Amino acid sequence: MNNAAKLHSNLIIVVNDNQMAIDKDQGGLYQGLKELRDTNGKAENNIFKFMGLDYKYVADGNDLQTMIDAFKEVKNIDHPIVLHVNTLKGKGYQPAVEDKMDWHWQPPFDIKTGELKEHKNTESYSDAILTELGHQIDDGVPVVALNAAIPGVFNLKKFQAKYPDHYFDVGIAEQDSITTAVAMATAGARPVVFQNSTFLQRAYDQLIHDMALNDAPVVMIVRGGTIATNSATHQGTFDISMISNLPNIEYLAPTNVEELISMLKWALSQTEQPVIIREPEKKLLHGEVSQDDYSVIHYDVAHEGSEVAIMAVGDFWQLGLDVCDQLQKKLNINATLINPKSLTGIDQNYLHHLSENHDVVVTLEDGNVSGGFGETISRYYGPKAMKVLNFGAPREFADNVPLEVLYDWYHLKPEQIVDDIEEVIHAL
């Protein structure tokens, strides 16, 4: 808006004011918008005019003819103008009007009843996280939860209801959530920031200059880090590449709920560095926990074999199990299966000894291979004889492609991975 005021052209800025973000509006800006709505656009407190812009209020933005008339009126204007349009979020579908936050996004549902076609699991990784944060608060730990307008993604409304003084929604401002968390951590609180992978790029500057550079002991939970069927604007494949290459940050990828909570407890107990945990997206798994201190990188070996080693990151743990099974059946190879846990460092001692009885290392990650975990392993083995195969997503924007098609394109089906391994073995 600051730069728009300098223009001498018919720039038309449409402000869709439906009194909502994804959840309820947050912050002082919306008080001024409410004054404008309540006065039919005539309130003296007008941020748009203050910024040097012309202004027109449209009281019923859900009426098609009203909007057509408004655009006709301003389409040939010779200076910048704001059309402040009052709308009702969800209008036309009553369930969306009554529950605006939940209906900002929904999986497939019955349009007549509003009932979901697939019911959510009774167990979830998000609920496990919130239960642990509740335990921490009850034990006197100064935990605070922050998110940027997406409480529904993490079931945070339940947390807010029980611990309202420990919950902050900064609105659609991922940058602010990071900087605020850094300030809180510096002051002695234990902030836990909930971020969606596809929105995290908005806060990349704050990740570097505020959080990483200052070694601020912020804890962050990242959801949505996965190869998915979403549109090109909502890709969850880049968070490993974005985060794992930053200094001073530990990025952890649990394979099951017990491991997730163990990592969270450690992250909240230490004050040396920022710790980010990649919340799994696929079916909830239970499993063993091998350590409670993640300051030293130590790979878990679920099965010790030879010739081929499979390193399955986080949500691709089940894929790793399936690949090992296929290798045994098709090639009679008893593969080693490894849970790396850390996305930011390597267990050099284990990788050194792995080469004693293995010829091929395979990395599986639910994200972009460019700058990802697999390339870290490839870099380590670069001067050595070990062959390394990296599986994940290529450097591209997928756009509403079915997941089974993406997996086929990216060679992420177990039989495809085994075929690629066989080709490498035959070339040795």
C-alpha distance (Angstrom), angle and dihedral (degrees) to the residues before:
residue distance angle dihedral
M1 . . .
N2 3.80 . .
N3 3.81 92.0 .
A4 3.80 93.7 38.5
A5 3.80 90.5 63.8
K6 3.82 89.5 65.3
L7 3.79 93.9 57.5
H8 3.80 124.9 99.3
S9 3.79 98.5 -157.9
N10 3.77 140.2 88.6
L11 3.80 97.4 -85.0
I12 3.82 107.3 164.0
I13 3.80 116.1 -159.4
V14 3.81 114.0 -165.1
V15 3.81 114.6 -157.3
N16 3.80 108.3 -165.6
D17 3.80 101.3 -155.7
N18 3.82 108.1 -171.2
Q19 3.82 93.1 152.8
M20 3.79 89.5 -113.2
A21 3.76 141.3 88.8
I22 3.81 109.9 -169.3
D23 3.78 86.0 -62.3
K24 3.82 124.5 11.5
D25 3.80 118.3 -39.3
Q26 3.79 116.3 -90.9
G27 3.79 129.4 -154.3
G28 3.77 143.3 17.2
L29 3.81 98.4 -62.3
Y30 3.80 90.6 73.8
Q31 3.80 93.1 56.1
G32 3.79 88.1 62.6
L33 3.80 91.6 47.3
K34 3.80 89.5 52.0
E35 3.81 90.6 52.8
L36 3.79 89.3 53.4
R37 3.81 92.0 48.9
D38 3.79 92.3 47.3
T39 3.83 91.9 51.3
N40 3.80 96.4 41.4
G41 3.81 89.2 -110.7
K42 3.81 96.2 -49.7
A43 3.83 101.3 107.0
E44 3.80 114.3 125.0
N45 3.80 89.5 -136.1
N46 3.82 95.5 81.5
I47 3.81 116.4 152.6
F48 3.80 92.3 -169.3
K49 3.81 94.8 57.0
F50 3.80 88.9 43.7
M51 3.81 87.7 58.6
G52 3.81 90.0 54.8
L53 3.79 98.2 -101.9
D54 3.77 131.6 131.7
Y55 3.80 113.9 -116.7
K56 3.81 140.1 -151.2
Y57 3.80 126.5 177.0
V58 3.82 122.2 -145.7
A59 3.80 110.9 -162.9
D60 3.81 98.7 -166.4
G61 3.77 110.1 36.9
N62 3.80 92.2 165.5
D63 3.80 91.2 67.1
L64 3.78 110.3 91.8
Q65 3.82 98.0 -153.5
T66 3.80 91.6 48.0
M67 3.80 89.9 54.8
I68 3.81 92.9 46.2
D69 3.81 90.2 52.2
A70 3.81 91.7 47.6
F71 3.80 92.7 52.3
K72 3.81 92.2 45.9
E73 3.79 88.8 54.1
V74 3.80 95.0 54.2
K75 3.80 104.6 27.2
N76 3.82 94.6 98.9
I77 3.80 98.1 34.9
D78 3.83 114.3 137.7
H79 3.82 97.9 -139.7
P80 3.83 139.4 42.4
I81 3.79 116.2 -74.8
V82 3.78 136.3 179.3
L83 3.80 120.0 -136.0
H84 3.80 103.8 -156.4
V85 3.81 102.2 -160.0
N86 3.81 121.2 -167.2
T87 3.81 111.1 -149.7
L88 3.79 139.7 165.6
K89 3.79 113.6 -121.1
G90 3.79 111.4 -128.8
K91 3.81 95.2 14.3
G92 3.78 111.5 166.7
Y93 3.80 95.6 35.0
Q94 3.79 114.8 66.2
P95 3.84 98.5 -155.3
A96 3.83 88.0 56.3
V97 3.80 91.3 49.3
E98 3.79 92.3 50.4
D99 3.83 96.0 45.8
K100 3.78 106.2 27.2
M101 3.79 97.8 168.8
D102 3.80 98.1 51.6
W103 3.79 91.6 43.5
H104 3.79 94.1 52.6
W105 3.79 81.6 90.3
Q106 3.78 131.2 3.0
P107 3.80 136.9 172.4
P108 3.84 116.7 -124.5
F109 3.81 112.5 -45.5
D110 3.81 142.3 172.8
I111 3.81 104.3 -93.9
K112 3.82 93.0 -152.2
T113 3.81 96.9 53.6
G114 3.80 103.9 18.6
E115 3.80 89.6 -128.3
L116 3.80 117.0 145.7
K117 3.79 114.7 -112.5
E118 3.79 91.1 -144.0
H119 3.77 116.8 41.8
K120 3.76 118.7 -140.6
N121 3.80 118.9 -106.7
T122 3.78 116.5 -98.7
E123 3.81 89.3 -129.3
S124 3.78 121.4 55.8
Y125 3.78 137.9 170.4
S126 3.81 90.5 -127.9
D127 3.80 92.9 55.0
A128 3.81 90.3 49.2
I129 3.81 89.6 53.5
L130 3.79 93.2 48.9
T131 3.80 91.9 47.5
E132 3.80 89.9 54.3
L133 3.80 92.2 47.5
G134 3.80 87.9 52.5
H135 3.80 90.3 52.9
Q136 3.80 89.7 50.2
I137 3.80 92.5 51.3
D138 3.80 91.9 46.3
D139 3.82 87.6 53.3
G140 3.79 90.6 54.7
V141 3.82 100.0 -100.9
P142 3.85 108.9 145.7
V143 3.80 94.3 -124.8
V144 3.80 118.9 166.6
A145 3.80 126.1 -176.7
L146 3.80 120.8 -144.7
N147 3.78 131.3 -175.5
A148 3.79 138.5 167.5
A149 3.82 104.6 -121.0
I150 3.81 97.2 -59.9
P151 3.83 105.6 99.2
G152 3.80 91.3 141.1
V153 3.80 92.0 63.8
F154 3.81 90.1 62.9
N155 3.83 101.0 28.2
L156 3.81 87.4 -114.4
K157 3.80 94.2 153.1
K158 3.79 88.8 77.7
F159 3.80 90.0 52.1
Q160 3.81 91.9 47.4
A161 3.80 91.4 51.6
K162 3.80 92.4 54.0
Y163 3.81 99.3 35.3
P164 3.83 106.7 25.3
D165 3.82 93.7 160.1
H166 3.79 90.5 55.1
Y167 3.81 96.9 52.9
F168 3.81 130.1 84.7
D169 3.79 129.0 178.0
V170 3.81 111.2 -168.5
G171 3.81 94.6 -172.0
I172 3.80 122.6 -121.7
A173 3.80 92.3 -24.3
E174 3.80 112.4 110.3
Q175 3.79 89.4 170.8
D176 3.79 91.7 59.2
S177 3.81 92.6 47.8
I178 3.82 90.7 59.5
T179 3.80 96.4 44.6
T180 3.80 91.7 45.2
A181 3.81 90.6 49.9
V182 3.81 90.9 50.6
A183 3.80 90.5 52.5
M184 3.80 91.1 48.2
A185 3.81 92.4 48.8
T186 3.79 90.8 49.1
A187 3.80 89.1 53.0
G188 3.81 92.2 52.4
A189 3.79 103.9 -94.8
R190 3.80 122.2 125.2
P191 3.80 103.6 -127.4
V192 3.79 120.3 -166.7
V193 3.80 111.6 -163.6
F194 3.80 118.5 -158.5
Q195 3.80 112.7 -150.6
N196 3.77 136.1 173.9
S197 3.80 113.4 -132.5
T198 3.79 94.5 -131.2
F199 3.83 92.9 53.6
L200 3.80 97.3 41.3
Q201 3.82 94.4 88.2
R202 3.81 87.6 72.5
A203 3.80 88.5 68.9
Y204 3.80 99.2 43.4
D205 3.80 93.9 115.7
Q206 3.80 90.3 52.2
L207 3.80 91.4 47.8
I208 3.79 89.4 56.8
H209 3.81 106.7 34.3
D210 3.80 101.4 29.0
M211 3.78 107.0 29.5
A212 3.81 109.3 23.6
L213 3.78 99.3 33.3
N214 3.80 91.4 51.7
D215 3.82 96.6 42.9
A216 3.82 86.3 -128.4
P217 3.83 109.9 -177.5
V218 3.79 94.3 -127.8
V219 3.79 118.4 152.3
M220 3.79 116.4 -145.4
I221 3.80 131.5 -171.3
V222 3.81 114.6 -156.4
R223 3.80 119.0 -161.2
G224 3.77 130.1 -178.4
G225 3.80 93.8 41.2
T226 3.77 97.2 146.2
I227 3.77 146.8 100.5
A228 3.79 101.1 -95.8
T229 3.80 145.8 163.7
N230 3.80 94.0 -105.7
S231 3.79 126.0 125.7
A232 3.80 122.4 -85.8
T233 3.80 89.8 -97.4
H234 3.82 92.7 58.1
Q235 3.78 106.2 51.7
G236 3.80 120.0 154.6
T237 3.79 97.2 -172.2
F238 3.80 102.0 91.3
D239 3.82 105.7 63.9
I240 3.82 96.2 89.2
S241 3.80 91.2 52.2
M242 3.82 92.0 44.5
I243 3.78 97.4 48.0
S244 3.79 107.3 28.8
N245 3.79 93.6 62.8
L246 3.82 95.2 55.3
P247 3.83 118.7 98.7
N248 3.82 122.7 -118.7
I249 3.82 95.1 21.7
E250 3.80 126.1 110.6
Y251 3.81 112.5 -153.3
L252 3.80 113.8 -166.7
A253 3.81 129.3 -167.4
P254 3.83 114.5 -162.6
T255 3.79 121.3 -160.5
N256 3.82 97.7 -155.9
V257 3.79 141.3 19.4
E258 3.81 96.1 -99.9
E259 3.79 90.5 53.2
L260 3.81 90.2 47.3
I261 3.80 93.0 54.9
S262 3.81 91.9 44.2
M263 3.81 89.4 54.6
L264 3.81 91.3 46.6
K265 3.80 92.6 51.8
W266 3.79 91.0 50.4
A267 3.81 92.4 46.0
L268 3.81 90.8 54.0
S269 3.81 93.3 45.8
Q270 3.81 97.2 52.7
T271 3.82 125.9 71.1
E272 3.80 101.5 -173.8
Q273 3.81 102.2 93.7
P274 3.79 147.3 -10.5
V275 3.80 113.3 -75.6
I276 3.79 122.3 -159.5
I277 3.80 122.8 -169.3
R278 3.80 123.0 -160.6
E279 3.78 105.8 -139.5
P280 3.82 111.2 -141.4
E281 3.80 116.7 -112.9
K282 3.76 103.0 -166.0
K283 3.81 130.8 73.8
L284 3.80 112.5 -35.7
L285 3.81 111.2 -102.5
H286 3.79 130.7 -165.9
G287 3.77 122.1 -147.5
E288 3.76 150.6 142.1
V289 3.80 126.7 -64.8
S290 3.79 116.3 -140.0
Q291 3.81 100.5 -175.2
D292 3.78 143.0 16.7
D293 3.82 98.1 -160.0
Y294 3.80 115.5 66.9
S295 3.79 97.6 177.3
V296 3.83 87.6 101.2
I297 3.81 116.4 54.6
H298 3.77 110.0 -123.9
Y299 3.80 122.5 168.2
D300 3.80 118.9 -139.4
V301 3.80 115.2 -134.4
A302 3.79 108.7 -152.8
H303 3.78 92.6 -180.0
E304 3.79 128.9 12.6
G305 3.78 114.3 -143.9
S306 3.79 137.6 137.1
E307 3.79 144.7 -112.7
V308 3.83 96.4 27.8
A309 3.82 127.1 42.5
I310 3.81 121.0 -163.7
M311 3.81 116.9 -155.6
A312 3.81 106.5 -166.0
V313 3.81 115.6 -171.0
G314 3.80 121.8 -148.0
D315 3.78 112.2 -62.8
F316 3.80 92.0 19.2
W317 3.80 90.8 67.1
Q318 3.80 91.8 103.9
L319 3.80 89.5 49.1
G320 3.80 87.8 54.1
L321 3.79 90.8 52.8
D322 3.80 90.5 49.5
V323 3.82 92.7 49.2
C324 3.81 91.3 50.6
D325 3.79 89.6 50.9
Q326 3.81 92.3 50.0
L327 3.82 92.2 46.9
Q328 3.79 89.8 55.2
K329 3.80 93.7 47.4
K330 3.79 99.2 42.5
L331 3.82 105.1 30.1
N332 3.81 102.0 17.6
I333 3.81 88.8 -122.9
N334 3.78 117.8 152.0
A335 3.81 96.9 -148.7
T336 3.79 126.9 -161.3
L337 3.82 114.2 -121.3
I338 3.82 118.1 -151.3
N339 3.80 133.0 -171.8
P340 3.85 105.4 -155.9
K341 3.85 95.3 -172.9
S342 3.82 92.1 -174.2
L343 3.81 121.7 78.1
T344 3.79 95.2 -176.8
G345 3.78 104.5 54.1
I346 3.78 142.6 20.6
D347 3.78 137.8 -122.5
Q348 3.79 95.0 -121.9
N349 3.79 95.0 -178.6
Y350 3.80 92.5 55.6
L351 3.81 94.3 43.1
H352 3.80 89.4 51.4
H353 3.79 93.1 54.8
L354 3.81 92.7 40.9
S355 3.80 90.0 71.8
E356 3.80 91.0 61.5
N357 3.82 93.6 79.0
H358 3.82 105.3 8.6
D359 3.80 130.6 80.5
V360 3.81 100.5 -178.1
V361 3.81 133.0 40.3
V362 3.81 118.2 -165.3
T363 3.81 121.9 -163.8
L364 3.82 122.1 -159.8
E365 3.81 120.0 -168.2
D366 3.79 131.9 165.6
G367 3.79 94.1 -132.3
N368 3.77 146.7 45.0
V369 3.82 114.5 -31.4
S370 3.82 91.4 -154.9
G371 3.78 104.1 96.6
G372 3.79 90.2 -8.0
F373 3.79 135.7 128.0
G374 3.80 94.7 -79.9
E375 3.79 93.2 57.2
T376 3.81 88.7 54.5
I377 3.80 89.1 58.3
S378 3.82 91.3 44.0
R379 3.79 89.4 52.6
Y380 3.80 91.8 52.4
Y381 3.80 93.0 50.8
G382 3.82 94.2 40.3
P383 3.85 96.1 103.9
K384 3.81 91.8 40.6
A385 3.79 134.7 76.7
M386 3.80 94.5 -111.0
K387 3.80 116.2 117.3
V388 3.81 114.9 -137.2
L389 3.81 127.6 -162.3
N390 3.83 118.8 -167.2
F391 3.81 119.8 -157.7
G392 3.79 124.9 -170.6
A393 3.78 137.8 85.2
P394 3.82 122.7 -33.2
R395 3.80 121.6 -124.4
E396 3.79 98.0 -82.2
F397 3.79 144.2 102.6
A398 3.79 108.9 -108.1
D399 3.79 111.4 -156.0
N400 3.81 120.8 -154.5
V401 3.80 94.0 -40.7
P402 3.83 116.9 156.0
L403 3.79 111.4 -104.5
E404 3.80 94.4 -122.8
V405 3.81 88.9 55.2
L406 3.81 92.1 49.5
Y407 3.80 90.9 49.3
D408 3.80 89.0 51.2
W409 3.81 92.3 49.2
Y410 3.79 92.8 46.3
H411 3.83 95.2 44.9
L412 3.79 92.2 -118.9
K413 3.79 98.2 139.3
P414 3.82 112.7 105.5
E415 3.80 93.8 -120.9
Q416 3.82 91.4 50.8
I417 3.79 91.8 49.9
V418 3.82 90.7 49.3
D419 3.82 90.5 49.6
D420 3.82 90.2 52.4
I421 3.80 91.0 48.4
E422 3.81 90.9 49.3
E423 3.79 90.6 52.4
V424 3.79 91.7 53.4
I425 3.81 93.1 46.2
H426 3.81 91.8 51.9
A427 3.81 89.8 51.7
L428 3.82 93.4 54.7
